[in-house]
């Protein structure tokens, strides 16, 4: 089984308009609410793969209870620390004409030092071998918490996957997670460089710099252009698929779920890469924060092409 850790979960509200015009009255043609937060998205996709996971992190207020209810309704075990305040709402505005998505994310509540200690105790007792730490850090919490969590889990011989950004990413990789999944923007920010988005060799070069730190596998997403899977021996570039995009929200999380599923089932890296790419492609064809069935993912497997470097 796999544990997903979401320190700052959310309720995602997706509003669809024919054409979004800032500063004007916009009519919503369709709306939906989904339990969100990167780790919870991973748990939902894992469930669609037929794999159980345990979700943990911080929840608060009535929206936090909604998250628990939704996860339990879908058969996902959860062991959250309940804190003061109210779990955040993230609003996604989908423009059907331009295909652009505008995101408005609330900050969310702040856990206390005692809350953080309670979460650490949950993780110390976790029976699972694979742990996924993903998403943003709550207001008022030091980015160093990701270093502390990665280090704690690694000291227990756990396999750790990290998917975050900004200072949280910088701190988290100091703990040497086994797999990390930055996007190209995050890679540029981390190394403070500009990388040619069309230069495979340059992208792989910076991926290998992260491998040299002691990380086993670096997965770099480059939007519709595809993704790179890099370890100490070789690199793969997986081409992006041309599909009709409904929403890109959660696509990266779906890929992380596929990576964890592949790891748990002993896949080789090329098998992992193909499954992750197919899962991401299937996810963007759905609106809101929805995730495809395993059967839907399988429809894309034969379409995925990759190059080995």
N, C-alpha and C positions, 0 to 999 in steps of 0.2 A: 504493500500500500504506500501511498504518497501523501505527504503533508504539504499543504499550501499555506503560506504565511502572508496575510494582507493587513498591514498596520493601519491603513487608511481606506477602508472599503466605502462603497457609495451605493446609492440608488440612482441608476441611470435613467433619465427621462429623455426620450427621443421625440422631437417635434418635426414633422415633415410639412414643408410648404411648397407650393408650386414655384414661387420665386421669392427669395428672402431679400427684403429691402430694408437696410438699417435706417432707423429713425421714422419708419412708417408703420401703419397698422398691417400686420401680416396674419393671414388666415391659415390656421393649422388644418391640413387635410387629413392627417393621420398622427396619432400619438401612441406611445407604448412606454411601459416602465419595466426595467429589468434590474435584478440585483447585479451590482457591478463592483469594480475594484479588480486589479489585475490577477491577484491570486485566486479570487472567487471565480473569475472567468476561466482560469485554468482548471479549477475543480469541475466546473460545468462541462467543459470540453472532455475532460477525462471520463466523466460519467457517460458521455456519448460514445466513448471508446469502449465502454464496458468495464472501466477500471475504477475501483473505489479510491477515495481520497479523504483525508481529514483536513478540514479548513479551520484555521485559527487566526487570531489577530485581535483587534479592538472593535467593539460595537458600542453604540450609545442610543438611548431614546427609542422612540416608536419606529424610526426607520431601521434601527439596529434589530428590533424584534421582527420587522418585515424580512430582513435578510435571513435570520434564523428560520423563520417560517418557510420561506422559499426554499432554502437548502434542505430542510427536513422533508418538505413535500416532495423534493426530487431525490430523496434518498442519499443525501450527502452529509456525512458525519461532521459535526462542528464542535469546537471547544474554544469559544471566544472568551475574552476578558471583557466584561461589561464595565464601561467607564461613564463618567458624568458628561452631560451635553447631549448632542444630537448628531447621529451619523449624517454625513453630507449628501447632498443631491448634486449630480452632474447633469447638466442640460446639453443635449446635442441638437442643433438646428440643421436639418437636412434640406438643402435647396435642390429641388428636382430638376430645375432648369440648368444650373451651372454645375451640378453634382458636387458642390462644395459643402463641407460640414463645418459649422461654427460650434465650438465647444465652450461652455461656461461651467467651470468646475469650482465648487465651494471648497473652502479650506478644510473644514471638519474639526472635530473636538480634539483636545489635548489630553493625552493620558498622563497620569501622575507617575512618580517614581515607583510607587507601590504597584500600580497597574503594570508597569514594565517588568517588575520583579515577578509578578504573577504569570506573565506571559513566558518569561524565561523558565519558570518552574514547569509550565506545561510542556515546553520544548525539551527540557531535561528528561521528562518521562515519556517522550514520544517513542513509540516502538518502530516507527517506519524508517526505512533505509534511505529514501530519497526525500529531500526537502526543497521546496521552491520558495524563494524570497522574492517578492516582486511588488512594484508599485511605488508610490510616493510615501514620504514620511510625514506623520501628523505634525501640525503646528506645534512649535515649542520643544520638539524632540531633536536631539543632535543627530546629524547624519552618521556619527560614529556608531549608532545603534546597529547599523548593518554590518560593520566590522565585528562588533561584539557577537551578533547572532551567527554570522558565518563562522567565526572562530569557535564559538560554543559547539556548533553542530559538527564542525570538522574534528574537534577534540573528542567527539563521541563516535568518530569514524562514519559519519553520515555523508552521503553524496549530496552536494549542494548546487542548485541552479539559481543564479542571480539574474534578475531582469529589472533594472532600475535606471535612473538617469541623474545627472547633475552630481552634486557632492555626495549623495547617497551611493551612487555608482562608484565614485572614486574611493570612498571609504570601504565599501563592500568588497571590492576586488583586493584590498590589502589583506583580507582574510583568506584569500586564495580559494574561492569557490571552484567547483569542478568545471562548470559550464557557465558562460555569461552570454547574454544576447543584446549587445548594443546595436542601435541603428547607426547609419553612416554619420548622421548629424552628431550623435553622442560620441562616436569615435573621434570626429574632428574636434569637438569640444574638449574631450579628455586630453588629447595631445596638443591642443592649441595650434592646429594646422588647418589648411584648406586642402581637401583631397578631391581629385578629379573623380566625379561620380561614374565616369566611363572607363576609368583606368583600373582594370582588374589587378594588375601587379602592385599598384600603389595601395589599393585597399587591402590586399593580402599582406603587404609589407607591414602595415600598421596592426593588422590582426595578429601577425606573428610576434610583434613587440609585446602584446599582451600574453601570448603563449610563453614568452621568455620570462615573464614574471612568475610562472609556475601554474598557470591555469591550463587545464587539459584540453578544452574545446572552446573556441570562440565562434559564435554565430553572428554574422553581421547582416542586418536587413537593409536593403537598398531600394525600398518602396517597390514600384511596379517593375523595376529592373531585375529584381530577384534577390538572392541572398547568398552568403558565403559561409561555408563550414570549414574551419581551419583548426588543425591540430599540429603536433610537432613533426608529423611525417608528411602530410600532404594537405592540399586545399581543394575544395569543390566549389564551383559556382553553379548555382541552380537558377535557371532562367525563370523569369516571371511569366505567368500565364495571362493571356488577353481574355478577361472575363468581364461580364457586365457588373459593375460595382454598385452595390446598394449602400453599404456602410463599411468603412475600414476600421471602425471601433471594435476592438477585441481580436483583430486578426493576428497581432503579435502574440497575444496570450494563447490563442489557439495553437500557434506554432510551438510555444513553450510546452503546452500540454502534449503535443505530438512528440517533442524531443524527450520529455519525461517518460511517455509511454514506450517509446522506442528503447530508451535506456533500460527500463524495467524488464523489457522483453528480449534483451540481448541483441538488438539490431546492430549491424555494421553502420558506419557513418554514412555511407551512400544511401542505405535504406532509410536511415533516420532523416536525411536531408530531403529525400523524395516525399516521405510521409509528411514532414513539416510543411513543405511547399504546397502539397495538395490540400492540406488542412487549412492553411492560410487562404488559398484561392477559393475554396468552398465557403469559407466564412464570410468573405467580402461580398458574396452574392446575396447575403441575407440582410434585412434591415434591422435597425436597433442593435442591441447587444445579444444577438442570437448566435447559436453555434450549430454546425451541421451534424447530421447523423454520421456514423461510421460508414454506412452504405453510400452516403453522398460523397464523402471523402474518397472512397474507393473509385468513384467515377473519374476522378482527376489523376489518379496515380499513374496511369499509362500515358498521360499527356506531359508529364514532367520530364524536362531535359536538363542535363547537367554536364559540365566540363571539369575534368580533373587536371589540376596544375601540379 
